[in-house]
Amino acid sequence: MRELLIILFCLPLFLFSQEERKYERTMSVSQFAKELKQAADKGDGYTLKNCNVTYNPISDKKYVIDNLNLEKFEGDALILDLKFSDSSNVSITNCQFGNIKDLPENYQTTLQFLNCSFGLLNIKNINVGGIHLDSISAEKIDFHCAEEVADPYAITIKNSKITVLHAESYIDSKQSGTLSSQDRPNLWVSKNTIRNTMVSGFQNLWFKENKAHALLVGGFYTENHEMGQVWIEGNIFSGENNPERLTIYNHDLWRFKNYNGIFLNNLNSAELVWIKSNQVENLQDIKSKDFDALQNKLLNVRVDGDISTRHCKDTLRLQEQIYDETWSHKKKIDFLKKYFNNTNVTIERSPSIIQIVNCEFSTSWIEQNSVSHLFIFHNKFEELIQVIKNDIDSVVSVRNNALPISKLVYVDSSFFRKMGINKSYRDTTIHSRFWKYEILYGKEKYNDIKVYLKDDEQIFSPLIQTYKKWIPLLKNNGNPLSNEIAIKLKDIQSNIRMYEYYENPNMENWFNWQGSVFLKWYSDYGTNPFKALAYCFKAMLCFALFYFFFYSEWDKIDRKFLIKRFHSVMDYFTTEKRIEDFYSSTHDKEMTTFTEFKEILDKNKVHMPSMLASLAKPIYQISLLRYKLLSFSYKKAEFMAGRKWVDLEKKDRYWIGALTFFLTITYIIYLVFIRALNSIVLSINAFSTLGFGQIPVRGFTKYVAIIEGFIGWFLLSVFIVSLLSQMMSV
């Protein structure tokens, strides 16, 4: 309680001291501009500390854009056409521009630089309404605003060419759900050529339509960076190499730590992240000028120096000159550029990337971006995440993320098309301390990844866990991608069974592997029962084609049958027989049987109920009608009329020969149709019943029918299980 009272008593004193802050120096806008101009003309740098820069309506009028005739409007400090050298340092620290305490937000003094050139522009802990940079060129621009010293302000940068931009501020208060550009602090970066940008602590960030190499929002090695809303849209991230560090393993093996793309790292509770329509180009071939980037601390990451030869066993020699660690940084780079041009050097590089790691987002959209690698690790998505229509040509790696419990998760097939993992192993065949990095998708052949399996038998566990997390989420959202992702997961598990077989060859492992391969081919691992049914019909048709060429008791069409038919045709053309003569004996026997039946019926009809006689009489009448119709048909079909072929005139031979050809073709088609129909029915019977008594085939064909029955039993069982699984899925 005593401590609380002390704080309450001291708070007014602290606030008063903040309001009554005294500056060591006071100057006008015109004097400030004059000093900058003089320093630029002399080729010197410029430093301004602890100064209150005021506006005078008379002497500073030309530096004011428009005072709008408002009583309390202080004006804007507009600095034009400054040309500092690339090596200069312009530093403005702990200063105030205008009386921002007493003015509304929209009317506070702003500091503006137009068509100026700088080496290093360092603006730290100043109180100002806003800073606007237009058509600026600079090697590095550094903004820093500490909470205990200065109030946050807005920054606008456009149409400029900058090598490195570092902007760090703090969020005074978050207004959840607002999209206003007036929320402090905000940073608008648009239509610039800007190599590397690092941003942290802004309520709003707009990074739009820039040509860049890398954008870092947050920090690589520090945590809990605050950001409100992040809009990254329509930018082109160049494929020109952007090396931060160089590690030399030996004279012909080097590695660039390369930063190309978008990096969101260690952000704390960002309200909104919008990453849309950005193009991150694939890396270009390395050129000697790329080494010049090592002269800059690109993204403020510096580990073991920019150039490390701590693993190098071989001496770098260029004619009589030997690489020396004691050289200046620039001399090292010049030597390496010459060495690279004169020697065959292999340089490993980090890829172009969109990386989101260790962040918390309320709402996030990642749409229509083109990039080689997309990494999303260890993030918390609280309300909505949408990742759609992205063109990822190398790998999407997603793991250990907390997703919204609600259905506000939207992804499409592009998200899973290149899903994979990055793996590394120490390749001692190249160098004792060289780590080789590769992308694995779970579909690799055994020989391609056996080096990984020696160190990690569960190599694909992270990828499997990712798929298993997404499948139920997609199902709950009613997304049809769930089946597609389930198939991808089963593909990986099938490959794992292949690895197990090669690691430990035995019958069980072989069946586990090949069984999975079969299920993928047959029914997409049980997710597509009608694909399985289609294969069942194809199998039945294949067996039917086989049966077509072998004898069946159902049609009895074999060589004896065909020879008998051919003999009948020869008799017809070489003798005086008519068509009805070939069938009369058979039909006469049938009619004799029916005639005898009629006689017995007439003889005994008085000895039995008349109803039975009435029912039996049509049997004879129908048979008689059939006999007369057949006899009439044979007579009408007769074309030889009891003549021999040799007795026919020449003109009769032409039309009778043509008619015979037509009838022969028709009869062959009829036999083929009957044989095909019987073969299909036989195949369906054998496939679906697995044995049905007397098999209407002979010889080894009988064993084929039994094999078909077993295959049918197996395939239909899998089909039924797949169908039930799909019917029970909701």
SEZA-810103 format. One record per residue (C-alpha): residue in one letter; x negated, z, y. Coordinates in steps of 0.001 Angstrom, whole numbers, padded with zeros to 6 digits, always signed. Each point is the difference from the previous one (the first is absolute). Example, Ala and Ser with C-alpha at 12.3 -4.5 7.8 and 13.67 -1.06 7.14 Angstrom:
BEGIN
A-012300+007800-004500
S-001370-000660+003440
% end
This chain:
BEGIN
M+000000+000000+000000
R-002872+000847+002341
E-001628-003381-000630
L+003274-001793+000757
L+000387+001816+003323
I-003559-000908+000964
I+000715-003673-000736
L+003211+000062+002055
F-001787+001561+002977
C-002893-002430-000195
L+002120-003146-000495
P+001043-000382+003695
L-003606+000410+001036
F-001047-002702-002437
L+002729-002364+001165
F-000866+000619+003621
S-003649-000711-000664
Q+000958-003285-001666
E+002117-001079+002928
E-002609+001036+002570
R-002854-001771-001743
K-002834-000701+002436
Y-002129-003145-000178
E-003610-000132+001132
R+000556-003219+001899
T+002786-001944+001696
M-000020-003714+000781
S+002426-002784+000795
V+000888-002935-002187
S-001937-002336+002286
Q-003123+002170-000221
F+000345+000154-003776
A+000236-003795-000147
K-002943-000407+002373
E-002264+002220-002122
L+000951-001932-003133
K-000760-003294+001737
Q-003398+001197+001242
A-000975+001266-003457
A+001019-003298-001592
D-001946-002043+002547
K-003130+002101-000554
G+000305-000344-003749
D+000267+003752-000383
G+002496+002094-001858
Y+002496+002250+001759
T+001005+003615-000570
L+002849+001877+001692
K+000704+003623-000956
N+002397+002682+001206
C+001395-002038+002868
N+003418-000303+001676
V+000650-003650+000896
T+002693-000285+002671
Y+001888-002873+001570
N-000023-000678+003765
P+002774-002371+001165
I-002264-001653+002590
S-003515-000218-001410
D+001146-000424-003623
K+002827-002431+000690
K-001698-002979-001605
Y-000357+002008-003215
V+003734+000660-000193
I+002197-002467-001888
D+003298+001049+001565
N+001019+003318+001529
L+003699-000913-000345
N+000600+001887+003326
L+000523+003194-001979
E-000858+003217+001823
K-001897+001642-002863
F-001529-003097-001563
E-003817+000309-000019
G-000749-003557-001104
D-002197-001617-002653
A-003760-000154+000101
L-000773-003662-000763
I-003667-000790-000686
L-000852-003724-000027
D-002892-002169-001152
L-002567+002609-001017
K-002907-001450-002012
F-002081+002632-001769
S-002693-000993-002462
D+000507+000315-003762
S-002442+002924-000108
S+001623+001950+002845
N+001945+003247-000351
V+002991+000697+002263
S+001221+003565-000488
I+002990+001655+001712
T+000459+003626-001067
N+002253+002902+001072
C+001487-001855+002982
Q+003451-000302+001560
F+001577-003135+001480
G+002843+000788+002378
N+002271+002997+000038
I+001629-000483-003421
K+001430+003543-000054
D+002532-000617+002774
L+001005-003592-000804
P+002543-001365-002481
E-001463-001591-003078
N+000676-003590+001074
Y-001580+000474+003435
Q-003256+001681-000831
T-003268-001638+000967
T-001444-002375-002597
L-003588-001114-000378
Q-000291-003763-000580
F-002976-002214-000813
L+000482-003764+000259
N-002570-002666-000900
C-002841+002492-000464
S-002978+000184-002377
F-001539+003152-001454
G-002567+001061-002524
L+001405+003435-000844
L+003108+001226+001841
N+000512+003697-000692
I+003105+001648+001481
K+000338+003637-000977
N+002481+002742+000930
I+001415-001515+003171
N+003405+000636+001560
V+001679-003271+000867
G+003408-001628-000328
G-001392-002777-002177
I-002896-002379-000599
H+000408-003774-000135
L-002752-002362-001112
D+000557-003734+000388
S-002491-002810-000719
I-002798+002489-000727
S-003180-000593-001980
A-001873+002985-001397
E-002304+001002-002828
K+001774+003324-000412
I+002881+001788+001688
D+000524+003688-000737
F+003088+001938+001139
H+000185+003709-000665
C+002618+002467+001193
A-000338+003664-001043
E+003094+002204+000009
E-001620+002936+001797
V-001306-002163+002868
A+002264-002925+000875
D+003562-001256-000352
P+000618-002951-002352
Y+000501-003409+001615
A+000900-003591-000877
I-002581-002711-000677
T+000566-003751+000055
I-002647-002499-001104
K+000671-003740-000048
N-001743-003376+000197
S-003383+001676-000498
K-003073-000444-002167
I-001327+003292-001380
T-002417+000779-002791
V+000991+003633-000647
L+003020+001914+001310
H+000343+003727-000628
A+003106+001738+001388
E+000696+003659-000745
S+002711+002143+001581
Y+002582+002598-001007
I+003785+000082-000240
D+001413+002535+002430
S+003511-000012-001480
K+001691-002248-002546
Q+003420-001448+000705
S+001150-000966-003468
G+001724-003334-000301
T-000818-001318+003480
L-001543-003415+000518
S-000634+000288+003733
S-003239-001344+001390
Q+000016+002906+002482
D-000693+002633-002666
R-003442+001448+000691
P-002566-000885-001015
N+000355-003619-001070
L-002476-002791-000588
W+000880-003678+000294
V-002633-002433-001288
S+001065-003640+000035
K-001474-003502+000063
N-003608+001172-000106
T-003054-001068-001930
I-001127+003387-001174
R-002375+000564-002865
N+000611+003631-000960
T+002628+002468+001153
M+000333+003702-000790
V+003118+001850+001211
S+001249+003569-000380
G+002424+002357+001741
F+002504-002355+001651
Q+003776+000265+000095
N+000303-003799-000088
L-002521-002640-001053
W+000764-003688+000395
F-002714-002220-001483
K+001353-003539+000250
E-001225-003591-000032
N-003680+000901+000050
K-002938-001732-001637
A-001909+002838-001613
H-002223+001049-002872
A+001109+003567-000716
L+002576+002503+001219
L-000279+003675-000931
V+002959+002251+000820
G-000997+003603-000712
G-003432+000764-001418
F-002018-000566-003144
Y-001551+003433-000428
T+002124+002275+002195
E+003567+001057-000791
N+003309+000621+001788
H-000109-002738+002585
E+003258-000089+001947
M+001853-003240+000666
G+003618-000528+000980
Q+000968-003634-000443
V-002407-002733-001088
W+000830-003680+000484
I-002541-002457-001434
E+001374-003522+000148
G-001098-003615+000217
N-003751+000623-000066
I-002697-002112-001609
F-002832+001999-001535
S-002972-002302-000306
G-001815-000664-003264
E-003313+000116+001853
N-002061+002797-001530
N+000239+003355+001746
P-002766+002101-001572
E-000326+003667+000854
R-002949+000765-002253
L-002491-001848-002157
T-001473+001432-003209
I-003014-001805-001506
Y-000483+000580-003738
N-002816-002470-000505
H-001338-003157+001565
D+002906-002193-001153
L+002902+002461-000329
W+001621+001461+003125
R+003434+001455+000781
F+002008-000033+003222
K+002470+002796+000697
N+002481-002358+001608
Y+003093+000782+002068
N+002513-002834+000363
G+003711+000694+000285
I+002418+002828+000778
F-000782+003632-000837
L+002511+002853+000374
N-001759+003198-001060
N+000862+003695+000222
L+003037-000335+002271
N+002171+003072+000362
S+003813-000459+000080
A+000203-003380+001687
E+003571-000836+000974
L-000177-003738-000611
V-002538-002512-001281
W+000711-003709+000353
I-002558-002410-001469
K+001355-003530+000119
S-001178-003619+000050
N-003695+000802+000085
Q-002547-002320-001543
V-003143+001546-001420
E-002220-002941-000855
N-002201-000169-003079
L-003639+000744+000690
Q-002185-002886+001077
D-003421-000773-001372
I-002699+002228+001451
K-002041-001433+002852
S-003105+001436+001611
K+001910+000790+003215
D+002197+002428-001977
F-002930+002428-000059
D+000343+000465+003756
A+003130+002098-000620
L-002258+002716-001455
Q-001115+000797+003533
N+003411+001537+000788
K+001672+003121-001303
L+003004-002100-000810
L+002583+002529-001127
N-002011+003133+000759
V-001030+000265-003644
R-003664+000704-000439
V-001314+001143-003376
D-003703-000122-000840
G-000605-002283+002954
D+001191-003557+000504
I-002748-001413-002216
S-001001+001909-003115
T-002861-000895-002331
R-000016+003319-001857
H+000721-001738-003325
C-002416-002849+000556
K-002893-000286-002433
D-001212-003425+001072
T-001889-000691+003220
L+001670-002382+002424
R-002728-002469+000977
L+000304-002929+002368
Q-003279-001881-000058
E-002487+002692+001023
Q+002586+002240+001610
I+001361+002944-002035
Y+003219+001860+000807
D-000823+003333+001635
E+002433+002945+000231
T-001668+001137+003239
W+001052-003129+001879
S+002663+000098+002691
H+003524-000830-001045
K-000056-003384+001682
K-003317-000971-001591
K+001360+000898-003447
I+003016-002240+000564
D-002146-002905+001227
F-002225+000299-003068
L+002995+000126-002386
K+001559-003067+001632
K-003190-001990-000503
Y-000409+001305-003539
F+003621-000930-000813
N-000531-003550+001287
N-003179-000480-002039
T+000925+001794-003247
N+002762-000276-002576
V+001772+003338+000504
T+003197+001184-001693
I+002110+002162+002316
E+002959+001988-001356
R+002753+000699+002555
S+003086+002120+000461
P+003154-002190+000032
S+002486-000713+002755
I+002756+002557-000324
I+003110+001796+001197
Q-000618+003642-000899
I+002407+002934+000424
V-001462+003299-001197
N+000920+003696+000417
C+002834-000579+002466
E+003471+001389+000600
F+002672-002428+001219
S+003668+000448+000764
T+000733-003723+000014
S-002275-002883-000924
W+000273-003790-000238
I-002717-002216-001463
E+001255-003583+000130
Q-001222-003601-000009
N-003688+000834+000116
S-002694-002148-001546
V-003008+001871-001381
S-002347+000112-002948
H+000355+003716-000875
L+002794+002490+000647
F-000842+003667-000735
I+002615+002768+000368
F-001342+003388-001189
H+001018+003662+000340
N+002745-000497+002594
K+003346+001665+000616
F+002911-002265+000917
E+002843+002225+001127
E+002994-002177+000926
L-000535-003731-000496
I-002655-002349-001322
Q+000342-003771-000105
V-002741-002261-001393
I+001230-003593-000295
K-001059-003633+000394
N-003716+000738+000113
D-002557-002513-001231
I-002611+002013-001933
D-002449-002329-001711
S-002281+002524-001704
V+001395+003465-000759
V+002673+002538+000937
S-001137+003499-000919
V+002559+002796+000403
R-000354+003534-001319
N+000782+003668+000650
N+002622-000633+002675
A+003092+002129+000653
L+003005-002317+000404
P+003405+000765+001536
I+002490+001583-002386
S+002773-002110+001535
K+000519-003696-000669
L-001830-001096+003151
V-002845-001651-001891
Y-000135-003787+000214
V-002577-002135-001775
D-000012-003530-001379
S-001946-001905-002630
S-002931-000572+002386
F-000704+003734-000148
F-000601-000071-003756
R-001395-003512-000454
K-003619+001126+000355
M+000339+003681-000911
G-003328+001297-001277
I-002765+002567+000361
N-003581+000035+001243
K-002571+001252-002501
S-003695+000585+000333
Y-002849+000620-002373
R-003750+000401+000327
D-001570-003316-000980
T-003524+000979-000955
T-000786-003574-001060
I+000005-000869+003715
H-001292+003220+001543
S-000176+003615-001067
R+002220+001075+002922
F+002132-003088+000383
W+003743+000488-000414
K+001994-003063-000966
Y+003597-000242+001228
E+002669-002092-001675
I+003769-000435+000156
L+001946+000571-003217
Y+003619-001007-000552
G+000482+001269-003569
K-000027-003507-001508
E-003739-000347-000500
K-001476-000964-003353
Y-001965+002582-001916
N-003398-001598+000629
D+000653+000005+003756
I+000524+003760+000307
K-001736+001586-002983
V-002651+001359+002353
Y+002761+002045+001720
L+001519+001175-003290
K-003252+001661-001002
D+000267+002365+002963
D+003771+000269+000341
E+002404-000522-002897
Q+002950+000643+002330
I-001145-002604+002461
F+003496-001286+000776
S+001718+003382+000227
P+000327-000137+003832
L+001554-003461-000192
I+002394+001056-002782
Q+001030+003078+001974
T+000705-002183+003037
Y+002267-002319-001988
K+001792+002915-001681
K+000700+001522+003393
W+001418-003188+001451
I+002171-001116-002949
P+002600+002837+000173
L-000035-000187+003802
L+000841-003713-000108
K+002686+000596-002614
N+001632+002703+002105
N-000010-002383+002951
G+001593-002753-002091
N-003033-002234+000510
P-000264-002677-002751
L-003781+000206+000320
S+000109+003020-002335
N+000086-002252-003097
E-002838-002150+001331
I-002134+003066+000676
A+000843+001431-003423
I-001323-003209-001551
K-003217+000277+002025
L-000404+003595-001192
K+000535-001039-003614
D-002585-002768+000443
I-002568+002598+001002
Q+000929+002256-002920
S-000227-002988-002336
N-003497-000746+001264
I-000949+003631-000506
R+001013-000389-003667
M-002281-003028-000159
Y-002878+002101+001364
E+000778+002704-002593
Y-000160-002560-002784
Y-003361-001371+001115
E-001354+003519+000421
N+001311+001064-003430
P+001000-003034-002129
N+002559+000905-002690
M+003352-001258-001254
E+002099+002503+001946
N-001657-000799+003336
W+000321-003721-000714
F+003755+000289-000627
N+000399+002172+003113
W-001698-002673+002072
Q+001623-003078-001532
G+003381+001719-000133
S-000124+000462+003766
V-001039-003633+000459
F+002947-001092-002173
L+002501+002145+001925
K-001187-001511+003288
W+000409-003526-001362
Y+003301+000665-001761
S+002042+002126+002402
D-002156+001038+002976
Y-000474+003412-001643
G+003714+000384-000657
T+001096-000654+003578
N+001336-003508-000706
P+002206-000025-003158
F+001290-003517+000582
K-003535-001354+000025
A-000237+001538-003481
L+003297-001642-000998
A-001312-003364+001176
Y-003053+000432-002233
C+002328+000845-002915
F+001790-003319+000419
K-003305-001838+000309
A-001186+001613-003223
M+003203-001006-001814
L-000362-003587+001211
C-003622-000120-001167
F+000977+001150-003499
A+002949-002421+000034
L-002437-002831+000713
F-002013+001098-003016
Y+003074+000122-002270
F+001037-003468+001163
F-002747-001587-002103
F+000798+001911-003190
Y+002837-000092-002527
S+003042+002204+000439
E+002844+000615-002457
W+002430-000181+002914
D-000471-003733+000723
K-001896-001099-003168
I-001671-002793+001925
D-003219-000860-001818
R-001764-003013-001461
K+002398-000291-002963
F+002966+000033+002386
L-001512-002762+002142
I-001040-002128-003022
K+003551+000234-001369
R+001444-001131+003323
F-002482-002881+000187
H+000911-001138-003527
S+003660-000108+001019
V-000846-002180+003011
M-002063-002373-002150
D+002863-000282-002520
Y+002406-000803+002818
F-002095-002912+001297
T-001175-001360-003393
T+003290+000195-001927
E+003638-000832+000701
K+001028+003657+000284
R+002140+001135+002883
I-000347+003245+001960
E+003006+001573-001693
D-001588-000676-003403
F-002776+002502+000773
Y+002465+002806+000706
S+002974-000961-002270
S-001297+001855-003050
T-000356+003241+001924
H+003342-000316+001745
D+001746-001150-003187
K-001179+003143-001761
E+001347+002098+002867
M+003343-001851-000072
T+000243+000393-003775
T-000366+003739+000487
F+002669+000068+002697
T+002309-002298-002063
E-000259+002312-002974
F+000768+002906+002325
K+003163-001825+001250
E+001182-000746-003543
I-000426+003629-001046
L+001803+001093+003181
D+002945-002358-000647
K+000201+001084-003643
N+000048+003718+000779
K+001817+000170+003337
V+003239+001014-001760
H-001823+002897-001616
M-001214+001610+003270
P+001406+000843+003411
S+000668-003059+002158
M-002002+001584+002826
L-003231-000338-002000
A+000736-003636-000792
S+000611-000693+003666
L-003355+001589+000955
A-001960-001832-002731
K+001451-003473+000623
P-001832-000563+003380
I-003336+000477-001770
Y+000572-003189-001959
Q+001503-001842+002962
I-002948+000796+002276
S-002463-001107-002709
L+001931-003248-000503
L+000011-000632+003753
R-003756+000615+000184
Y-000573-002405-002910
K+002063-002750+001614
L-001755+000482+003366
L-003441-000218-001579
S+001004-003068-002006
F+001330-001635+003157
S-003215+000910+001901
Y-002243-001479-002683
K+001979-003237+000052
K-000155-000260+003783
A-003744+000837+000018
E-000775-002696-002533
F-002162-002734+001484
M-001589-001647-003053
A+003388-000681-001665
G-001478-000061-003488
R-002716-002477+000919
K-003741+000201-000602
W-002558-000082+002828
V-001576-003181-001422
D+003390-001762+000056
L+000607+000658+003699
E-000296-002701+002583
K-002717+000317+002612
K+002354+000966+002836
D+001638+002683-002194
R-003405+001472-000808
Y-000725+000514+003722
W+003068+002022+000834
I+000093+001853-003371
G-003730+000839+000386
A+000607+001345+003503
L+002965+002020-001202
T-002053+001344-002911
F-002793+001037+002405
F+002480+001827+002246
L+001651+001767-002964
T-003393+000978-001433
I-001155+001519+003314
T+003316+001850+000331
Y-000306+001378-003520
I-003602+001120+000617
I+001110+001788+003189
Y+002795+001640-001960
L-002445+001221-002668
V-002420+001269+002660
F+002819+001858+001769
I+001198+001570-003259
R-003570+000992-000945
A-000697+001420+003482
L+003271+001938+000063
N-000676+001468-003442
S-003607+000862+000976
I+001122+001816+003161
V+002723+001915-001830
L-002453+000900-002755
S-002550+001209+002571
I+002588+002102+001851
N+001149+001477-003286
A-003495+000862-001160
F-001104+001309+003445
S+002961+002274+000549
T+000728+001400-003476
L-003362+000546-001753
G+001281-001133-003432
F+003483-001175-000926
G+000146-000552-003786
Q-000787-003475-001320
I-002373-001794+002366
P+000990-003719+000216
V-003638-001184+000026
R-002554-000419-002755
G-003735+000425-000489
F-002195+001549+002660
T+002720-000659+002600
K+001792+002976-001508
Y-002922+002242+001003
V+000006-001444+003496
A+003664+000982+000280
I-000869+003550-001053
I-002798+000156+002585
E+002421-001253+002632
G+002409+002762-000963
F-002693+002628+000567
I-000994-001529+003341
G+003630-000140+001050
W+000547+003634-000911
F-003006+001022+002109
L+000749-002192+003035
L+003694+000829+000084
S-000780+003714-000238
V-002246-000212+003067
F+002653-002047+001804
I+002688+002597-000704
V-002215+002853+001179
S-000873-001925+003188
L+003653-000788+000638
L+001065+003611-000451
S-002831+001160+002267
Q+001155-002322+002790
M+003664+000920-000463
M-000802+003696+000249
S-002179-000445+003105
V+001835+000823+003204
% end
